Amino acid sequence: MKNNSYKTRHPLSWIPTTWFAMGLPFVALSSASTIMYKNLGVSDTQIAFWTSLIMLPWTLKPLWGPFLELYKTKKFFVYVTQIFTGILFGLVGLTLQLDSYFSFSIAILTIIALSASTHDTAADGVYLNELDATNQAKYVGWQGAFYNIAKVFSGGVLVYLAGLLEQKIGIANAWMVVMFCYGILMVVLGLYNSRALPSSQQEVKPTSLKEGMATLKDVIITFFQKKNIWFSLLFIVFYRFAEGQAIKIVPLFFKAERVEGGLGLSTSEIGMLYGVFGAIAFVLGSILAGNFVAKRGLTRKTLMTLCAFFNVPFAAYALLAFFVPTNLVLIASAVVVEYFGYGFGFVGIILFTMQNIAPGKYKMAHYAFGSGIVNLGFMLPSMISGGLSDWMGYKMFFIWVLISTIPAFLVSWFVPLRKPEEE
């Protein structure tokens, strides 16, 4: 069945478009929306809390993953959620013209998060079911490439476009157009993938609700029976403790007026910083980290090195907050340092989840659970970051971020690492 599908649907006909569609809404909700709300006059506290809370479905998605096969196929859920997400982005754009735009837009963005996280689960299922182990390894690089291209396009190109349009048609109208762009892209991707995605799963008989519940129960029980699982979960949560706070506030800090302690950058400048300099640094960091861990494996020394790359560069933002430079080259240099470290160090938590959390009876399901908790480790500190930055001011907030890196180093040093022969 897989071989026929492979011949009629080459992986490169659907992997790039599917993973581009995976990255686009995630960055729209986690990053681009914060700049949009900042420009519309929403407080940092509200922005950080609500744009973090709406990311919860990416943490909870393993809970409904086993039930996707009860109706239709994973292919069906992939292209339907893409089209549905596109329509919802259009509705977000329309809500920006309302007096109560914040409440309505956040509600719709929450539904987008549910749709997009379901899409991600279904897309992973298509990939694992349609490709054998050799081809899974062969095309995994294409996944990462187009996911990151989506991040650049969403957080860079479209934010830059919003900045240009804000000066011509006003903030609300500019972001309405940008949300329409998100929507059109997702609908087009959905229509294309409805034809491009392989269809061999249509012959698979769905499981029953009872079987789905039994499997989910066993997945959860065996997950928490893993050796040293609680130490591993502490590692996952605290590794991202500083990042979750910093990343949410940085674009708000860039946008805030200089009299408020911010850098006073335009929306287009922020889009350029993330979409060009940040993206290149992130990709380079990720590539070099991949070579680094491939040679050394996941050892205590390797993990501490990755943790240092991940956390120490946040000092660049503390320096920006204290010196408040006007030179865009200096600001771009800080972004390059942090994003290079981000790309390099993030490999640590991915590798740890693969090798310490996933192995066992339900490797893919437990990896999904681990990935969900990785997202939770980012979401929880992000929710409180706005209140902290409003209370402390940007200077002291970024000092606090540096203090918040200490737990990451502690868990990286003390967490038990699984031996290769262990299951």
C-alpha positions, -999 to 999 in steps of 0.1 A, spaced: 0 0 0 28 24 10 48 16 -21 19 24 -45 13 56 -27 50 65 -29 49 60 -67 18 81 -73 25 108 -47 61 118 -45 69 130 -10 82 164 -23 48 170 -39 31 173 -4 58 176 24 68 212 16 33 225 14 21 206 44 49 217 67 47 253 54 10 251 64 21 238 98 45 267 105 24 295 92 -5 296 118 19 287 148 40 318 142 10 340 134 -4 332 168 28 331 189 46 360 174 30 381 147 -2 386 168 18 402 196 31 429 173 -4 434 159 -20 439 194 9 461 205 3 484 176 -35 484 183 -28 497 218 -33 465 240 -11 463 271 19 440 274 3 421 302 -28 413 282 -8 405 251 16 381 268 -11 363 288 -37 358 260 -13 351 231 4 325 253 -28 309 266 -42 304 231 -12 281 224 -25 255 249 -40 232 221 -4 224 210 2 211 245 -31 191 246 -31 177 211 -19 142 220 -52 138 239 -73 138 208 -48 124 184 -59 87 189 -95 97 179 -87 112 145 -90 78 129 -126 73 140 -138 95 111 -124 97 76 -85 97 73 -56 117 84 -53 131 49 -89 144 53 -80 162 85 -49 178 71 -65 196 41 -98 203 59 -81 220 88 -59 240 64 -90 253 46 -109 259 79 -79 277 94 -77 299 63 -114 309 67 -109 317 104 -80 340 96 -103 359 73 -127 363 102 -100 376 125 -93 403 99 -129 413 100 -131 415 138 -103 441 138 -129 466 125 -151 461 157 -150 480 189 -145 448 209 -119 435 184 -96 421 211 -122 397 226 -135 385 193 -101 381 176 -87 362 206 -117 338 206 -112 331 169 -74 327 173 -82 301 199 -102 281 174 -74 285 149 -50 270 175 -74 240 179 -76 235 141 -39 240 135 -27 217 163 -51 190 150 -36 196 116 -1 190 130 -11 157 146 -27 145 114 2 156 92 27 137 114 4 107 111 4 109 73 42 112 72 48 82 95 22 60 78 31 68 41 69 66 43 91 38 54 119 44 79 145 51 51 123 78 34 113 92 68 149 100 75 155 111 39 128 138 39 129 150 75 152 178 64 125 191 40 101 192 69 124 215 89 133 236 59 97 245 49 85 249 85 113 275 90 105 291 57 69 295 70 83 311 102 103 336 81 74 344 59 49 347 88 71 365 113 92 384 87 76 391 53 40 395 65 50 416 95 71 438 72 41 441 49 19 451 78 44 479 87 43 493 51 5 492 51 1 508 85 16 540 72 -8 541 42 -42 527 53 -40 527 92 -31 499 117 -65 481 118 -69 480 80 -32 470 75 -35 440 98 -69 431 83 -52 428 50 -24 407 65 -49 384 82 -66 380 48 -32 371 33 -28 344 60 -63 331 52 -58 330 14 -25 312 17 -40 285 40 -71 280 18 -49 276 -13 -26 252 5 -56 232 16 -71 230 -19 -37 219 -33 -31 193 -6 -65 178 -10 -52 165 -43 -14 162 -36 -16 142 -3 -13 104 -7 -46 86 -3 -37 50 7 -51 54 42 -86 55 28 -85 17 28 -78 16 66 -107 6 88 -112 31 116 -108 19 152 -138 21 176 -143 47 202 -137 21 229 -104 10 214 -93 46 210 -101 53 247 -83 21 258 -52 30 237 -51 66 251 -54 52 287 -25 28 281 -4 56 264 -9 79 294 -2 51 321 29 38 304 42 74 299 42 81 336 57 47 344 89 55 325 121 55 345 130 90 359 100 105 342 94 132 368 130 144 366 127 144 328 95 165 329 112 190 353 140 193 327 116 199 299 97 227 318 128 245 332 150 243 301 126 268 285 118 289 316 138 319 306 131 316 269 93 316 275 96 349 292 121 366 269 107 356 235 72 369 242 84 403 254 113 410 230 90 422 200 70 443 225 103 458 238 114 465 202 81 482 194 77 503 227 86 540 225 120 550 238 104 571 266 89 538 278 123 521 278 118 504 244 137 507 212 110 525 192 114 503 161 88 503 133 68 472 125 87 469 92 121 470 110 110 443 134 98 422 105 132 426 88 151 418 120 132 385 124 127 376 88 162 382 76 188 383 103 170 361 129 161 335 103 196 331 89 211 329 124 185 303 135 191 281 105 229 282 109 227 275 146 204 245 140 227 230 113 258 234 134 241 219 164 230 189 144 266 182 135 277 189 171 253 163 186 258 138 158 295 136 167 292 136 205 258 121 213 236 132 243 261 133 272 261 155 303 288 177 287 269 180 255 236 189 272 253 216 293 269 231 262 235 232 244 219 247 275 246 275 276 241 283 239 203 284 245 203 307 276 234 329 278 226 349 246 196 364 264 222 387 279 221 405 245 186 418 252 196 429 287 224 450 271 199 465 246 175 474 275 203 492 294 220 510 266 189 515 243 209 519 211 196 536 180 219 519 156 199 492 138 231 472 131 238 468 168 202 457 174 204 432 145 237 419 160 219 412 193 191 393 174 217 373 154 235 363 186 203 353 204 187 334 174 219 316 166 220 304 203 183 296 201 187 274 170 218 257 185 204 252 220 169 241 210 183 209 196 190 199 232 154 197 242 144 179 210 172 153 214 164 148 250 127 143 242 136 117 215 161 98 236 148 101 271 110 104 267 100 87 235 116 52 237 93 23 246 60 7 235 44 39 222 73 58 208 54 82 186 26 88 211 51 94 239 71 118 217 39 137 211 33 139 248 68 151 254 65 177 226 32 189 242 50 194 276 78 212 258 52 236 245 38 239 280 73 248 293 72 277 270 36 287 275 34 290 313 63 315 317 51 334 286 17 340 303 33 358 333 60 376 313 38 406 304 28 413 340 65 410 351 77 433 323 50 459 331 59 457 368 97 457 365 103 477 334 123 464 305 157 468 321 150 448 352 129 423 334 158 412 312 180 410 343 153 387 357 154 366 325 191 360 331 184 349 367 157 326 353 183 307 333 197 292 365 171 264 367 179 254 332 215 248 341 206 229 373 182 205 355 207 200 327 234 190 352 213 168 374 187 151 351 194 114 346 202 105 310 189 73 295 216 48 285 214 35 249 207 -1 259 177 10 281 141 8 268 
